[in-house]
Amino acid sequence: MKIDKEVSNQEDLELIHKIREGDRDALSKLIDKHYQYIYNISLKFFNNEQDAEDAAQEVTIKLVTSISSFKSERGKFTTWLYRIVLNHFLKAKKSGPEKVVVNGFDTFFGIIDGVDDQPMSASEERDNQELIDEVRVTCMAGMLMCLDREQRMIYILGELFEIDHQMGADIFGITQANFRQRLSRVRKDLYKWMNKKCGLVNTDNPCRCPKKTRGFVERGFVNPDKLKWNTNFRKRISSLSEAEAKNMENEYEKIYADLYKDHPFKETADQSEEILTTIWRNKDFVETFRLDEG
């Protein structure tokens, strides 16, 4: 995710300058620029569409209404923004998926093991590939719920979107070395369980997405008529990541990370007008920035 480029930061600073001069269009552009990223991080974090949308909107309103406190000399806008995201998400109420995995990976894989295997023929797999992909992403998204909230956010930002480690350190208020250490520990915790249970990374494991697909549908984990992940997207997370060899300890870990980066980067309906309408109701904000409502 290209959120640490100097040119991008300069664009943010120019928009913020215009906002402070009362430019309503600049405010809309700033929201449009960052909202999809915030929403996709939120969806990975909460694994629930409504919770993700609510949190993304709340964060967006919070960042705009507190934009007067941003000081460019103290760091990049995106670092400031993702501190807001982090603090808001860590304090938010638990989503439904979080409440299910009360004992972490033991609970989660116990649920998966309880789904009956129903093998498909080669032709059935070809005909149901989109549904099988939905099961794959659904299962992997569930694994992320087994991490505690701070671990989950470190993994989403540090591994899936590959933010610069210094930026990660600034967001979490720790040293760069400490950020790397925490990211490494999260990788090991997650990949240890995947290697133990998931057939995607270890062919010795019997669990296979095609065999679990019918069971996922029967248990209500996946709705074939309303796919959660494999709709409303035009790209994958990997296309937004800035791959750096130093971020990968070896090819073994890259296999796991690439599975997550292959997940869809979701596109939501335009939220800027709804968010802006909420902001216009804040008289103090409108008066502070002398925003033209016309």
C-alpha positions in Angstrom: 0.0 0.0 0.0 1.7 3.2 -1.2 1.0 5.3 1.9 4.5 6.4 2.7 5.6 8.0 -0.6 6.8 11.6 -0.4 4.6 12.6 -3.4 1.5 11.2 -1.6 2.4 13.1 1.6 2.8 16.3 -0.4 -0.6 15.8 -2.0 -2.1 15.4 1.5 -0.4 18.6 2.8 -1.7 20.6 -0.2 -5.3 19.3 0.5 -5.0 20.0 4.2 -3.8 23.6 3.4 -6.9 24.1 1.1 -9.2 22.6 3.8 -7.9 25.1 6.3 -8.7 27.8 3.8 -12.3 26.6 3.6 -12.1 24.5 0.4 -14.9 21.9 0.6 -13.8 20.0 -2.5 -10.4 19.5 -0.9 -12.0 17.9 2.1 -14.0 15.5 -0.2 -10.8 14.6 -2.1 -8.9 13.9 1.1 -11.7 11.5 2.2 -11.9 9.8 -1.2 -8.1 9.3 -1.2 -7.9 7.5 2.1 -11.3 5.9 2.8 -10.9 2.7 0.7 -7.7 1.9 2.6 -9.2 2.6 5.9 -12.2 0.4 5.1 -10.1 -2.5 3.9 -7.9 -2.4 7.0 -11.1 -2.3 9.0 -12.7 -5.3 7.2 -9.6 -7.4 7.8 -9.5 -6.2 11.4 -13.1 -6.8 12.3 -14.1 -9.5 9.7 -17.6 -8.1 9.6 -18.9 -5.8 6.9 -21.2 -3.7 9.0 -18.7 -3.3 11.8 -16.0 -2.4 9.3 -18.1 0.2 7.6 -19.1 1.8 10.9 -15.5 1.9 12.1 -14.2 3.3 8.9 -16.8 6.1 8.8 -16.2 6.9 12.5 -12.4 7.1 11.9 -12.9 9.3 8.8 -15.1 11.7 10.7 -12.6 11.7 13.6 -9.6 12.4 11.4 -11.4 15.3 9.6 -12.8 16.9 12.7 -9.4 16.8 14.4 -7.4 17.8 11.4 -6.6 21.2 13.0 -4.3 19.3 15.4 -2.2 17.8 12.7 1.3 19.3 12.6 3.3 18.5 9.4 6.6 19.2 11.2 6.0 16.3 13.5 5.6 13.7 10.8 3.7 12.5 7.7 -0.1 12.8 7.5 -0.5 9.1 6.9 1.4 8.3 10.1 -0.9 10.6 12.1 -4.0 9.1 10.3 -3.1 5.5 11.1 -2.4 6.4 14.7 -6.1 7.4 14.8 -7.1 4.2 13.1 -5.1 2.1 15.5 -6.4 3.9 18.7 -10.0 3.7 17.4 -9.9 0.1 16.4 -8.2 -1.1 19.6 -11.0 0.6 21.7 -13.9 -0.5 19.5 -16.4 -3.1 20.7 -15.7 -6.7 19.7 -17.1 -7.9 16.4 -19.1 -11.1 16.1 -16.2 -13.1 14.7 -13.9 -11.9 17.6 -16.4 -13.2 20.1 -16.5 -16.6 18.5 -12.8 -17.4 18.8 -12.6 -17.0 22.6 -9.7 -19.5 22.9 -7.9 -18.4 19.7 -6.6 -20.9 17.2 -7.8 -23.9 19.3 -11.4 -22.7 19.0 -11.1 -21.7 15.4 -9.6 -24.9 14.1 -11.9 -26.9 16.2 -14.8 -25.2 14.3 -13.1 -25.9 11.0 -12.4 -29.6 11.9 -16.1 -29.9 12.7 -17.2 -29.0 9.2 -17.7 -32.2 7.3 -15.5 -32.9 4.3 -17.5 -33.2 1.1 -15.0 -33.7 -1.8 -15.8 -32.3 -5.2 -14.9 -33.7 -8.6 -12.5 -31.9 -10.9 -15.4 -30.5 -13.0 -17.2 -29.4 -9.8 -14.2 -27.6 -8.6 -13.9 -25.7 -12.0 -17.6 -24.8 -11.9 -17.4 -23.6 -8.3 -14.0 -21.8 -8.3 -15.4 -18.5 -7.2 -17.2 -20.1 -4.2 -14.1 -22.1 -3.3 -12.1 -18.9 -3.4 -14.7 -17.3 -1.1 -14.2 -20.2 1.4 -10.4 -19.8 1.2 -10.5 -16.1 2.0 -13.2 -16.6 4.7 -11.1 -19.2 6.5 -7.9 -17.2 6.3 -9.8 -14.1 7.6 -11.0 -16.2 10.5 -7.4 -17.1 11.4 -6.6 -13.4 11.8 -9.3 -13.2 14.5 -7.3 -15.6 16.6 -4.6 -12.9 17.0 -5.1 -10.3 19.7 -6.0 -6.8 18.4 -2.5 -5.3 18.5 -1.0 -8.4 16.8 -3.7 -8.3 14.2 -3.1 -4.6 13.4 0.7 -5.1 13.2 0.2 -8.0 10.8 -2.3 -6.2 8.6 -0.2 -3.1 8.3 3.3 -4.6 8.5 2.8 -7.8 6.4 -0.3 -7.4 4.2 0.3 -3.7 3.2 4.0 -3.7 3.9 4.3 -0.3 5.5 7.8 1.0 6.1 9.1 -0.3 9.5 9.9 3.2 10.7 6.4 4.3 9.9 5.1 1.2 11.8 7.2 2.1 14.8 5.9 5.7 14.7 2.3 4.5 14.5 2.7 2.1 17.5 4.9 4.4 19.5 7.8 1.9 19.7 11.3 1.6 18.2 11.8 0.3 14.7 13.6 -2.8 16.1 10.7 -3.5 18.4 8.2 -3.2 15.6 10.2 -5.7 13.5 10.4 -8.1 16.5 6.6 -7.9 17.1 5.9 -8.4 13.5 8.2 -11.4 13.4 6.5 -13.0 16.5 3.0 -12.5 15.0 4.2 -14.2 11.7 5.5 -17.1 13.7 2.3 -17.5 15.7 0.1 -17.4 12.7 2.2 -19.5 10.4 2.8 -22.1 13.0 -0.9 -22.8 13.1 -1.3 -22.6 9.3 1.5 -25.1 8.9 -0.1 -27.4 11.4 -3.6 -27.3 10.0 -3.9 -25.6 6.5 -3.6 -27.6 3.3 -2.7 -24.5 1.4 0.8 -24.4 2.8 1.4 -27.9 4.0 0.2 -30.7 1.7 0.4 -33.2 4.6 -2.6 -31.5 6.1 -5.9 -33.0 5.0 -7.9 -29.7 5.1 -8.7 -28.5 1.6 -10.9 -25.6 0.6 -12.9 -27.5 -2.1 -13.7 -30.3 0.5 -14.9 -27.7 3.0 -17.0 -25.6 0.6 -20.3 -27.3 0.8 -19.9 -27.6 4.6 -19.2 -23.8 4.9 -22.4 -23.1 2.9 -24.4 -25.5 5.0 -23.1 -24.0 8.3 -23.8 -20.5 7.0 -20.2 -19.4 7.0 -20.5 -18.5 3.3 -23.6 -17.3 1.4 -23.3 -18.2 -2.3 -25.9 -15.6 -3.1 -24.1 -12.8 -1.3 -20.3 -13.3 -1.3 -18.5 -11.2 1.3 -15.0 -11.1 -0.2 -15.1 -12.0 -3.9 -17.5 -9.1 -5.0 -17.0 -5.4 -5.6 -13.2 -5.5 -6.1 -11.0 -4.8 -9.1 -7.6 -5.6 -7.6 -5.8 -7.6 -5.0 -4.0 -6.4 -1.9 -0.7 -7.5 -3.5 -1.1 -4.8 -6.2 -1.1 -2.1 -3.6 1.9 -3.4 -1.6 5.4 -2.2 -1.9 7.4 -5.4 -1.8 10.8 -5.1 -0.1 13.1 -8.0 0.2 14.2 -7.0 3.7 10.6 -7.3 5.0 10.7 -11.1 4.2 12.9 -13.3 6.4 12.9 -16.0 3.7 10.9 -17.6 0.9 9.2 -19.9 3.4 7.4 -16.9 5.1 6.8 -15.3 1.7 4.5 -18.2 0.8 2.2 -17.5 3.8 2.2 -13.7 3.2 1.4 -14.1 -0.5 -1.7 -16.1 0.4 -3.1 -13.1 2.3 -2.0 -10.6 -0.2 -3.9 -12.4 -2.9 -7.1 -11.4 -1.1 -9.4 -8.9 -2.7 -9.1 -5.2 -2.0 -12.7 -4.3 -1.6 -14.4 -1.2 -3.1 -17.3 0.3 -1.2 -20.0 2.6 -2.4 -19.1 6.3 -2.3 -19.1 7.3 1.4 -17.9 10.8 1.1 -21.3 12.5 0.8 -22.6 10.6 3.9 -19.6 11.4 5.9 -19.5 15.1 4.8 -23.2 15.4 5.7 -22.3 14.3 9.2 -19.5 16.8 9.3 -21.6 19.7 8.1 -23.8 19.1 11.1 -20.8 20.0 13.3 -21.2 23.8 13.5 -17.9 24.3 15.3 -16.0 22.4 12.5 -17.7 24.4 9.7 -17.1 27.7 11.4 -13.5 26.9 12.3 -12.5 26.2 8.7 -15.0 28.6 7.1 -16.2 25.8 4.8 -18.4 26.9 1.9 -21.5 24.8 2.1 -22.7 26.0 -1.3 
